[in-house]
């Protein structure tokens, strides 16, 4: 057997191999070593300096429309290599093709969406934030707020579950804004990110150094972050807390955007009784969110809230759907759910299930006498597990503990006010879904839950075929959430550009303030 290749890093416009044997990237089903990564010995100072001083000015010399065109060219380059990306995802992430599509095709779609949004900004280089406001009674002295691209770099420290979309949903906005990107993908699934960067570099559509990738350790990266750099982190709340304590943020005041843990909920409204269309939609969505990417999505449903009188019916219906889920090697066409990303992740998920079982009953456990298709028991496969807590208000762990796998807890509630209170016990989440047979019945809970969730997803029978899904993050909608979810914001159309810009108030003679419109465009609301 040949020695697995050591994947190179792309920094300062060059491909560079790290020192040593590196860390192994493995197939979570077979245990085979696929490749190795190392960032040891990289000249990080040169990497950041080149991105700031060479790539940044070259990117910002382009107009928004010209940068948007580059995004479209990136999407084209990635589209040409989709088959290779699917093969990498199957081997390195253990995902079936339909789950890989969420990551890979979702990334390409997001790039294309931002290419269209950016094209509408035209030949401008500056964004205007609001109208000019007189500061003198005769109007001779005025102020206007402008947004200029930050003259630093955007460092992305990404999670393992979305090696494709996790890069491009951030990079689309950063590159459109004119800010060069350095991405540090999660080591375990870095292969797909590295390969995508390699294909974009080979396509030669961006100024040199606009896009860099560092595979391996993140050691030393934050030490290079300066006051005009921005950092976007996706991962655990515990790691986020450690990052926020770094001098880059506490002393140099660099900005950081965090997407962290999230105990997302799906809420079945009282009118959606068993036998109604909304009840069936709720059941399908909970089961789907538990199994897509083996539950390894930051937006997955972790708590399914139901009226206590419907608890048994919901438990039976969800369990029935989960029992049809074929788990195993994603290379087998009969398999509908692949593995977790690694054995360490499997251990964490099993430990989390045991923790929740101390408080909640087990309604369905696909791991009892489970036979995984073309996968051994010592693989990273874990079957779906549905837990239950009939009296949701009595629980603590189910509202505090996120198990990042195919696991959810059915939670009973007595009335809608209690349901809203239980959803908010997640202490800030990325998304909550509402299911009802009456669109207007969802008005009050949607508004009540908006202050604790980055996104409220409401479904009634009229949108059964058009709704985009609880866990699907659309580029037009905000992604992020308050509190425990990290307090960050990504996407949301052109709102995403704000993170990569510096807002300034330009005060002066009215003629000067008026002249600001010559090379600028109002940022759409």
C-alpha positions as CSV (number, residue, x, y, z in Angstrom):
1,X,0.0,0.0,0.0
2,X,1.4,3.4,-0.9
3,X,2.2,6.0,1.7
4,X,-0.7,8.5,2.1
5,X,0.2,11.9,0.6
6,X,1.0,14.8,2.8
7,X,-1.4,17.6,1.7
8,X,0.3,20.9,1.1
9,X,-0.7,24.3,2.5
10,X,-1.2,27.3,0.3
11,X,0.3,30.5,1.9
12,X,1.9,33.7,0.5
13,X,0.9,32.6,-3.0
14,X,2.9,29.3,-2.8
15,X,2.2,25.6,-2.0
16,X,4.3,24.6,1.0
17,X,4.4,21.2,2.8
18,X,4.6,21.2,6.6
19,X,7.3,19.4,8.4
20,X,7.1,15.9,9.8
21,X,4.7,13.0,9.1
22,X,1.7,15.1,10.0
23,X,-1.7,14.1,11.3
24,X,-3.6,11.3,9.6
25,X,-6.9,11.8,7.9
26,X,-8.9,8.6,8.0
27,X,-11.9,6.9,6.6
28,X,-14.4,6.7,9.5
29,X,-15.9,3.5,8.2
30,X,-12.8,1.5,7.3
31,X,-10.2,3.2,9.4
32,X,-7.9,3.5,6.4
33,X,-5.5,6.5,6.4
34,X,-6.3,8.6,3.4
35,X,-3.9,11.5,3.6
36,X,-1.8,13.5,6.2
37,X,-1.7,17.2,7.0
38,X,0.9,19.3,8.8
39,X,1.3,23.1,9.3
40,X,4.5,22.7,11.2
41,X,7.3,25.0,10.1
42,X,5.1,27.4,8.0
43,X,6.1,31.0,7.9
44,X,2.9,32.5,9.3
45,X,4.3,36.0,9.4
46,X,4.9,35.9,5.6
47,X,1.5,34.3,5.1
48,X,-0.4,37.1,6.8
49,X,1.8,39.9,5.5
50,X,1.4,38.7,1.9
51,X,-2.4,38.4,2.3
52,X,-2.7,41.9,3.8
53,X,-0.2,43.8,1.8
54,X,-0.3,42.1,-1.6
55,X,-3.7,40.3,-2.0
56,X,-5.8,42.9,-0.1
57,X,-5.0,45.9,-2.2
58,X,-5.3,43.9,-5.4
59,X,-8.8,42.7,-4.3
60,X,-9.9,46.1,-3.3
61,X,-8.8,47.6,-6.6
62,X,-11.6,45.6,-8.2
63,X,-15.2,46.9,-8.0
64,X,-17.9,45.0,-6.3
65,X,-19.2,43.8,-9.7
66,X,-15.7,42.6,-10.7
67,X,-15.3,40.7,-7.4
68,X,-18.8,39.2,-7.9
69,X,-17.6,38.0,-11.3
70,X,-14.7,36.2,-9.6
71,X,-17.2,34.5,-7.3
72,X,-19.0,33.2,-10.3
73,X,-15.8,31.9,-11.8
74,X,-15.0,30.1,-8.5
75,X,-18.4,28.5,-8.6
76,X,-17.7,27.3,-12.2
77,X,-14.3,25.9,-11.2
78,X,-15.9,24.0,-8.3
79,X,-18.8,22.7,-10.4
80,X,-16.3,21.2,-12.8
81,X,-14.8,19.1,-10.0
82,X,-18.0,18.0,-8.1
83,X,-17.5,14.3,-8.7
84,X,-14.1,14.4,-7.1
85,X,-15.5,16.3,-4.1
86,X,-18.2,13.7,-3.6
87,X,-15.6,10.9,-3.6
88,X,-13.5,12.8,-1.0
89,X,-16.6,13.4,1.2
90,X,-17.6,9.7,1.1
91,X,-14.1,8.6,2.1
92,X,-13.1,11.3,4.6
93,X,-16.5,12.3,6.1
94,X,-18.4,9.1,5.8
95,X,-21.4,10.8,4.2
96,X,-23.9,9.4,1.7
97,X,-24.3,11.3,-1.6
98,X,-27.4,13.2,-0.6
99,X,-25.7,14.4,2.6
100,X,-22.6,15.4,0.7
101,X,-24.8,17.5,-1.5
102,X,-25.9,19.6,1.4
103,X,-22.2,20.6,1.9
104,X,-20.8,20.6,-1.7
105,X,-23.8,21.8,-3.8
106,X,-24.8,24.1,-0.9
107,X,-21.3,25.8,-1.2
108,X,-21.6,26.2,-4.9
109,X,-25.2,27.6,-4.6
110,X,-24.1,30.1,-2.0
111,X,-21.2,31.4,-4.2
112,X,-23.6,31.8,-7.1
113,X,-26.1,33.6,-4.9
114,X,-23.4,36.1,-3.8
115,X,-22.2,36.5,-7.3
116,X,-25.7,37.7,-8.3
117,X,-26.0,39.9,-5.2
118,X,-22.6,41.5,-5.8
119,X,-23.2,42.2,-9.5
120,X,-26.1,44.4,-8.4
121,X,-23.7,46.7,-6.6
122,X,-22.0,47.6,-9.9
123,X,-18.8,49.5,-10.3
124,X,-18.7,50.9,-6.7
125,X,-15.8,50.4,-4.3
126,X,-17.5,52.0,-1.2
127,X,-20.8,51.3,0.5
128,X,-23.1,54.1,1.9
129,X,-25.0,53.5,5.1
130,X,-27.9,55.8,5.2
131,X,-28.5,59.3,3.7
132,X,-26.5,62.4,4.3
133,X,-27.6,64.4,7.4
134,X,-27.1,68.2,7.8
135,X,-25.1,69.2,10.9
136,X,-25.6,72.9,10.4
137,X,-28.8,74.9,10.1
138,X,-27.9,76.2,6.7
139,X,-27.0,72.7,5.4
140,X,-23.4,73.8,4.6
141,X,-21.9,71.1,7.0
142,X,-23.1,67.5,6.9
143,X,-22.3,63.9,7.7
144,X,-22.6,60.6,5.8
145,X,-21.7,57.2,7.0
146,X,-19.6,55.0,4.7
147,X,-18.4,51.4,4.9
148,X,-15.0,50.6,3.7
149,X,-13.4,47.1,3.4
150,X,-11.2,46.4,6.5
151,X,-7.5,46.6,5.4
152,X,-6.7,43.2,7.0
153,X,-7.3,39.5,6.5
154,X,-10.3,37.2,7.3
155,X,-9.2,34.2,9.3
156,X,-11.7,31.3,9.3
157,X,-11.3,28.5,11.9
158,X,-13.8,26.0,10.7
159,X,-15.6,22.9,12.0
160,X,-15.4,19.4,10.7
161,X,-18.9,18.9,9.6
162,X,-19.0,21.3,6.6
163,X,-15.6,21.3,5.0
164,X,-17.0,22.8,1.7
165,X,-19.9,25.0,2.7
166,X,-18.1,26.1,5.9
167,X,-15.4,27.7,3.8
168,X,-17.5,29.2,1.0
169,X,-20.4,30.6,2.9
170,X,-17.9,32.8,4.7
171,X,-15.5,33.4,1.8
172,X,-18.2,34.5,-0.5
173,X,-18.9,37.6,1.6
174,X,-15.3,38.2,2.5
175,X,-14.0,38.1,-1.1
176,X,-17.0,40.2,-2.3
177,X,-16.1,42.7,0.3
178,X,-12.4,42.8,-0.9
179,X,-10.9,41.0,2.1
180,X,-8.4,38.2,1.6
181,X,-9.1,34.8,3.3
182,X,-7.0,32.4,5.3
183,X,-8.9,29.3,6.1
184,X,-7.9,26.7,8.8
185,X,-10.2,23.8,8.3
186,X,-10.9,21.2,11.0
187,X,-8.1,18.7,10.7
188,X,-10.2,15.6,10.5
189,X,-11.9,16.6,7.2
190,X,-9.4,19.1,5.8
191,X,-8.9,17.2,2.6
192,X,-12.0,18.5,0.9
193,X,-11.3,22.1,1.8
194,X,-7.7,21.8,0.7
195,X,-8.7,20.3,-2.7
196,X,-11.3,23.0,-3.3
197,X,-8.7,25.7,-2.6
198,X,-6.3,23.9,-4.9
199,X,-8.8,23.9,-7.7
200,X,-9.6,27.7,-7.3
201,X,-5.9,28.5,-7.2
202,X,-5.4,26.5,-10.4
203,X,-8.2,28.3,-12.1
204,X,-6.3,31.6,-11.5
205,X,-9.4,33.7,-10.9
206,X,-8.3,35.6,-7.8
207,X,-5.3,38.0,-7.2
208,X,-2.4,36.0,-5.7
209,X,-2.8,35.4,-2.0
210,X,-6.5,36.2,-1.9
211,X,-7.2,32.6,-0.7
212,X,-4.9,30.6,1.6
213,X,-5.4,27.3,3.3
214,X,-3.5,26.0,6.4
215,X,-4.1,22.3,7.2
216,X,-3.1,21.0,10.6
217,X,-2.5,22.8,13.9
218,X,-4.0,26.3,14.5
219,X,-1.0,27.2,16.8
220,X,0.2,30.7,16.2
221,X,-2.6,31.9,14.0
222,X,-4.2,34.2,16.5
223,X,-0.9,35.6,17.5
224,X,-0.7,37.1,14.0
225,X,-4.2,38.7,14.1
226,X,-3.9,42.5,14.1
227,X,-6.5,45.2,14.9
228,X,-7.9,45.3,11.3
229,X,-8.2,41.6,10.8
230,X,-11.4,39.6,11.4
231,X,-11.8,36.1,12.7
232,X,-14.8,33.8,12.1
233,X,-15.0,30.7,14.3
234,X,-17.3,27.7,14.1
235,X,-17.1,25.1,16.9
236,X,-17.8,24.5,20.5
237,X,-18.7,27.2,23.0
238,X,-15.8,26.1,25.2
239,X,-13.3,26.7,22.4
240,X,-14.9,30.0,21.5
241,X,-14.5,31.2,25.1
242,X,-10.8,30.3,24.9
243,X,-10.4,32.2,21.7
244,X,-12.2,35.3,22.9
245,X,-9.7,35.5,25.8
246,X,-6.8,35.9,23.3
247,X,-4.9,39.2,23.2
248,X,-5.9,39.6,19.6
249,X,-9.4,40.4,20.8
250,X,-8.8,41.7,24.4
251,X,-5.9,44.0,23.6
252,X,-5.8,44.5,19.8
253,X,-9.6,44.7,19.4
254,X,-9.8,42.5,16.4
255,X,-13.4,41.4,15.6
256,X,-14.5,37.8,16.0
257,X,-17.7,36.2,14.8
258,X,-18.7,32.9,16.6
259,X,-21.1,30.2,15.7
260,X,-21.1,27.7,18.6
261,X,-23.3,25.1,20.3
262,X,-27.0,25.2,19.7
263,X,-29.9,23.3,21.2
264,X,-32.3,23.9,18.3
265,X,-36.0,23.1,18.7
266,X,-39.0,22.0,16.6
267,X,-42.3,23.1,18.1
268,X,-45.6,21.3,17.2
269,X,-48.4,23.7,18.0
270,X,-51.5,22.4,19.8
271,X,-53.7,22.5,16.8
272,X,-51.4,20.1,14.9
273,X,-52.9,16.9,16.2
274,X,-52.1,13.4,15.0
275,X,-53.7,12.8,11.6
276,X,-53.3,16.4,10.4
277,X,-50.9,17.5,7.7
278,X,-48.9,19.6,10.1
279,X,-48.3,16.7,12.4
280,X,-47.0,14.6,9.6
281,X,-44.7,17.4,8.4
282,X,-43.3,17.7,12.0
283,X,-42.6,14.0,12.2
284,X,-40.9,14.0,8.8
285,X,-38.7,17.0,9.6
286,X,-37.6,15.7,13.0
287,X,-36.6,12.3,11.6
288,X,-34.9,14.0,8.6
289,X,-32.9,16.4,10.8
290,X,-31.8,13.5,13.0
291,X,-30.4,11.6,10.1
292,X,-29.1,14.1,7.5
293,X,-25.3,14.1,7.9
294,X,-25.8,11.7,10.8
295,X,-27.1,14.6,12.8
296,X,-23.8,16.4,12.6
297,X,-25.2,19.8,11.7
298,X,-25.1,22.9,13.9
299,X,-28.7,23.5,12.9
300,X,-30.1,20.0,13.6
301,X,-33.2,19.5,15.7
302,X,-32.1,18.5,19.2
303,X,-35.4,19.0,21.1
304,X,-38.8,18.2,19.5
305,X,-41.5,20.0,21.6
306,X,-45.0,18.5,21.5
307,X,-48.2,18.9,23.5
308,X,-48.1,16.3,26.2
309,X,-51.4,14.8,24.9
310,X,-49.6,14.1,21.6
311,X,-46.4,12.7,23.1
312,X,-47.1,9.0,22.6
313,X,-48.4,9.5,19.0
314,X,-45.4,11.6,18.1
315,X,-42.9,9.2,19.7
316,X,-44.4,6.2,17.7
317,X,-44.5,8.1,14.4
318,X,-40.9,9.4,14.6
319,X,-39.6,6.0,15.8
320,X,-41.4,4.3,12.8
321,X,-39.6,6.6,10.4
322,X,-36.2,6.2,12.1
323,X,-36.5,2.4,12.0
324,X,-36.5,2.6,8.2
325,X,-33.1,4.3,8.2
326,X,-30.4,2.0,6.8
327,X,-27.0,2.9,8.4
328,X,-23.6,1.8,7.2
329,X,-20.9,2.3,4.6
330,X,-22.0,5.2,2.3
331,X,-20.5,3.4,-0.7
332,X,-23.4,0.9,-0.5
333,X,-26.4,2.1,-2.5
334,X,-28.9,0.8,0.1
335,X,-27.4,2.9,2.9
336,X,-29.3,6.1,3.7
337,X,-27.2,7.4,6.6
338,X,-23.4,7.1,6.8
339,X,-21.1,7.3,9.8
340,X,-20.0,9.9,12.2
341,X,-16.8,11.7,11.2
342,X,-14.5,9.8,13.5
343,X,-14.2,7.3,16.3
344,X,-13.5,10.2,18.7
345,X,-16.8,11.8,17.7
346,X,-18.5,8.4,18.1
347,X,-17.2,8.2,21.7
348,X,-18.4,11.7,22.4
349,X,-21.9,10.9,21.0
350,X,-22.3,7.7,22.9
351,X,-21.2,9.5,26.1
352,X,-23.7,12.3,25.4
353,X,-26.5,9.8,24.9
354,X,-25.7,8.1,28.2
355,X,-25.7,11.5,29.9
356,X,-29.2,12.3,28.6
357,X,-30.5,8.8,29.4
358,X,-29.9,9.6,33.1
359,X,-32.8,12.1,32.7
360,X,-34.9,11.0,29.7
361,X,-36.4,7.7,28.7
362,X,-35.3,5.9,25.5
363,X,-38.1,5.9,23.0
364,X,-36.1,4.4,20.1
365,X,-32.5,3.1,19.9
366,X,-31.4,1.9,16.5
367,X,-28.1,0.6,18.0
368,X,-29.8,-2.2,19.9
369,X,-28.9,-5.3,17.9
370,X,-27.9,-3.0,15.1
371,X,-26.3,-4.4,11.9
372,X,-24.5,-1.8,9.9
373,X,-24.3,-2.4,6.2
374,X,-20.7,-3.1,5.0
375,X,-19.4,-1.5,8.2
376,X,-18.0,-3.2,11.3
377,X,-19.2,-2.6,14.8
378,X,-15.9,-0.8,15.5
379,X,-16.5,1.7,12.7
380,X,-17.7,5.3,13.5
381,X,-21.3,4.3,12.6
382,X,-24.1,5.2,15.2
383,X,-27.8,4.6,14.5
384,X,-30.5,7.1,15.4
385,X,-31.6,7.5,19.0
386,X,-34.8,9.2,20.1
387,X,-35.1,10.0,23.8
388,X,-38.1,11.4,25.6
389,X,-39.1,13.6,28.5
390,X,-42.8,13.8,29.0
391,X,-42.6,16.6,31.5
392,X,-40.3,19.0,29.7
393,X,-40.3,21.6,32.5
394,X,-38.7,19.0,34.9
395,X,-35.7,18.5,32.7
396,X,-32.3,20.1,32.9
397,X,-29.8,18.1,30.9
398,X,-32.0,17.9,27.8
399,X,-32.0,21.7,27.7
400,X,-28.3,22.0,28.4
401,X,-26.6,19.1,26.6
402,X,-26.1,19.0,22.8
403,X,-25.2,15.6,21.4
404,X,-23.7,16.2,18.0
405,X,-25.0,13.2,16.2
406,X,-28.3,11.4,15.2
407,X,-29.9,12.1,18.6
408,X,-33.0,14.1,19.6
409,X,-35.2,14.4,22.6
410,X,-39.0,14.5,22.4
411,X,-40.1,17.0,25.1
412,X,-43.7,17.4,26.3
413,X,-45.3,20.7,27.1
414,X,-48.6,21.7,28.8
415,X,-49.5,24.9,26.9
416,X,-47.9,27.3,24.3
417,X,-46.5,29.6,26.9
418,X,-44.6,26.7,28.5
419,X,-43.5,25.5,25.0
420,X,-42.0,29.0,24.3
421,X,-40.2,29.0,27.7
422,X,-38.8,25.5,27.1
423,X,-37.5,26.5,23.7
424,X,-35.7,29.5,25.3
425,X,-34.1,27.3,27.9
426,X,-31.6,26.5,25.1
427,X,-30.1,29.9,26.1
428,X,-29.9,31.1,22.5
429,X,-30.2,28.9,19.4
430,X,-29.6,29.1,15.7
431,X,-33.1,28.0,14.6
432,X,-36.5,27.0,15.9
433,X,-39.2,25.5,13.7
434,X,-42.9,25.9,14.2
435,X,-45.5,23.5,12.8
436,X,-49.2,24.3,12.6
437,X,-52.2,23.8,10.3
438,X,-52.9,27.6,10.6
439,X,-50.3,30.1,9.5
440,X,-51.6,32.9,11.7
441,X,-51.5,30.7,14.7
442,X,-47.8,30.8,14.4
443,X,-47.6,34.6,14.5
444,X,-47.4,35.0,18.3
445,X,-44.9,32.2,19.0
446,X,-42.7,33.3,16.0
447,X,-42.4,36.8,17.4
448,X,-42.0,35.6,21.0
449,X,-39.1,33.2,19.9
450,X,-37.3,35.6,17.6
451,X,-35.3,37.3,20.4
452,X,-33.7,33.9,21.3
453,X,-33.1,32.5,17.9
454,X,-31.2,33.5,14.8
455,X,-33.9,32.1,12.5
456,X,-37.6,31.2,13.0
457,X,-38.7,28.6,10.4
458,X,-42.5,28.3,10.2
459,X,-44.3,25.6,8.3
460,X,-48.0,24.9,7.5
461,X,-49.5,22.7,4.8
462,X,-49.5,25.5,2.2
463,X,-45.7,25.5,2.1
464,X,-45.2,21.7,2.4
465,X,-43.4,21.5,-0.9
466,X,-41.7,24.9,-1.0
467,X,-40.3,25.3,2.5
468,X,-36.5,25.1,2.5
469,X,-36.1,22.9,5.6
470,X,-35.4,23.5,9.3
471,X,-31.7,22.8,9.0
472,X,-30.9,24.2,5.6
473,X,-29.1,27.5,5.8
474,X,-30.0,29.7,2.8
475,X,-27.7,32.5,1.8
476,X,-30.6,34.9,1.7
477,X,-31.3,34.3,5.4
478,X,-29.4,35.1,8.5
479,X,-27.2,32.3,10.0
480,X,-26.2,32.7,13.6
481,X,-27.8,33.1,16.9
482,X,-27.6,34.9,20.3
483,X,-26.3,33.6,23.6
484,X,-25.1,30.1,23.6
485,X,-25.2,29.9,19.8
486,X,-22.3,32.3,19.8
487,X,-23.8,35.7,19.2
488,X,-22.6,35.8,15.6
489,X,-24.2,36.6,12.3
490,X,-23.4,35.3,8.8
491,X,-25.1,35.4,5.5
492,X,-28.4,37.2,5.3
493,X,-27.8,38.4,1.8
494,X,-25.7,41.5,1.6
495,X,-25.9,42.0,5.4
496,X,-22.9,39.7,5.5
497,X,-20.7,42.4,4.1
498,X,-20.9,44.5,7.2
499,X,-18.6,42.2,9.2
500,X,-15.9,42.7,6.6
501,X,-16.2,46.5,6.5
502,X,-15.4,49.4,8.8
503,X,-18.1,52.0,9.3
504,X,-16.9,55.7,9.4
505,X,-18.7,59.0,9.6
506,X,-17.4,61.4,7.1
507,X,-18.2,65.0,8.2
508,X,-17.5,68.1,6.1
509,X,-18.7,70.6,3.6
510,X,-21.9,69.6,1.9
511,X,-20.2,69.4,-1.5
512,X,-17.6,66.9,-0.1
513,X,-20.4,64.8,1.5
514,X,-22.3,64.8,-1.8
515,X,-19.2,63.7,-3.7
516,X,-19.1,60.5,-1.7
517,X,-21.8,59.1,-3.9
518,X,-19.5,59.1,-7.0
519,X,-17.9,55.8,-6.3
520,X,-20.3,54.3,-3.8
521,X,-23.6,52.5,-3.6
522,X,-26.2,52.4,-0.8
523,X,-26.0,49.1,1.1
524,X,-29.4,47.5,0.6
525,X,-31.4,47.0,3.8
